[in-house]
């Protein structure tokens, strides 16, 4: 299974994600995005997500 995004992957993806009025807070964007990736990679339920990804 793949791990979290490395810095170069994040630099490529980050600018395409919504931030601002309707998106997540910019300071937590990477953490939240990696939580979504984790959820789909594992097939786990949202409530089973590790706390490291935030609320």
Steps between C-alpha positions, in 0.01 A plus 500: 500500500620848422590746772414868535575747223856621475575871463536496121165320459335752730650795309343361184153426648461783753423785257205307354317454831228740618597741774313794638134575537368149431813287537698389805732723698831538311715403799327157523448434130780246459400311814137481387589398145727221625214383723274467196771308314551271802129428518476396134823299505390297802127479431442587864203691633539869581463434872798263484743768386808560716499823702814625318273613214294730721129519557 
